[in-house]
Amino acid sequence: EQTIARIELPQLDRKALRTPAPMAMPGQRPVEILTLDISVGGLGILCPTNPTPGTPCKIRLNLPVSLSERQLIDFEGKVTHSVFVSKQGSFKIGVQFVDLPADKRARIQRFVGS
């Protein structure tokens, strides 16, 4: 009989955020991605390429700060997983924020809580 260990990850509050954004990865030209959702832990995105888990990346996000205002914020992250989604012809990717400064974390928290 085989047992499978499960790792329980904390569920962070997420909020839908669908906006185009540039993503840069080492040794590659920047690609245009579509964000799906955001939490203080990271982003869900659709990407035309398939980066391997652990790949570092930089994303410039146009984050809504009010109904009429958006703010450009640069994030550093790493790819946690990638799954091909045939319907979109893209890869659904999880990006975990790396060394997220407190002020950016607070902005995301305000957006997610709004």
N, C-alpha and C positions, 0 to 999 in steps of 0.2 A: 504494500500500500504506500502510495506517495502522498506527501503533504507539501503544500505550497505555502511558503511564508508570504504574508501580505504586509506591506509597509503602509501604515496609516499616515497620510499627509494631512496637515491642517487645512481645512477648507477656508479659504479667504473670500471675503465678499468681493464679487466681480460685478462689473457693469458693462453692458454692451457699448461698444465704441467702434463704429464702422467708418474709418477714414483712411484714405491713401497716405502712405508715408515712405520715405526712402530708408533702406536698410543697407548698411555697409558691412562686409565681412573681409577678413584679411586675404589679400591676394586676388580679390575678385572686384569686378565693377559693381557699384551700388545697384540694387534692384528695387523696383517699386513693389511694395507689399500693401495688403489691405488688413487693417487691424479688425479684430472681431470683438474682443473684450479686454478689459484691463482690471487689475487688482494691484494692491501695494506690492505683491510678489512678482508680477510680470504681466505679459501680454499673450493673448491668443491671436495668431495672425494667419493669413493666407499668403503663400509665397510661391512664385513661379519656379524656384529652384529647390533642391532638396539638401540643405546643409545637414551634416552629421551631428548627432547630439554632442554637446560640449563645445561646438563652434562658437567663438566669441563674435559679437555683433554690436553695431551701434545703430540706433534708430532715432530719427528726428520726428517727434510727434507733435501734432497741432492739437493740444488738449483744451477742450472747452473749460473756461473758468467762470462763465456766466452765460445767460441766454444769448447775449450779443457779442461776447468776447472770447477769443481763443488765444492761447499762448504757446509758442514754439518751445519745446523742451527736448533736449538731447539725453538719451538714455544709453547706458552700456548694459549688455546682457549676454546670456549664453543660451544656446538652443538646448532644450531639455528633451524634446521628442518631435517626430515628424511623421505624418501619415498622409498618404496620397488620397485626395478626394476627387474621384473621377468626374463627378457632376460639375465641379468647378475647373477641372484640369489643373489643379494647383495642389500644393502641400499645406495641410493644416499643421501649424507649428506652435509649440509652446516655447516662449522666451522668458527666462527668469532674469530679473534685474540683478545686476552685480554692483555692489558698493553704491547703492542708491542714497544720495545725500538727503538729509532730513527735510530740507525745504521742498524737494521734489516729491518725497514720500507724502508730505503733508498736502501738497496740491492734488496728488492722486487720491488720497483719502477723502478730501473734500469732494472731489468729483464723484467718486464711488458712492459716497454717502448722500449725495444730492438727489 
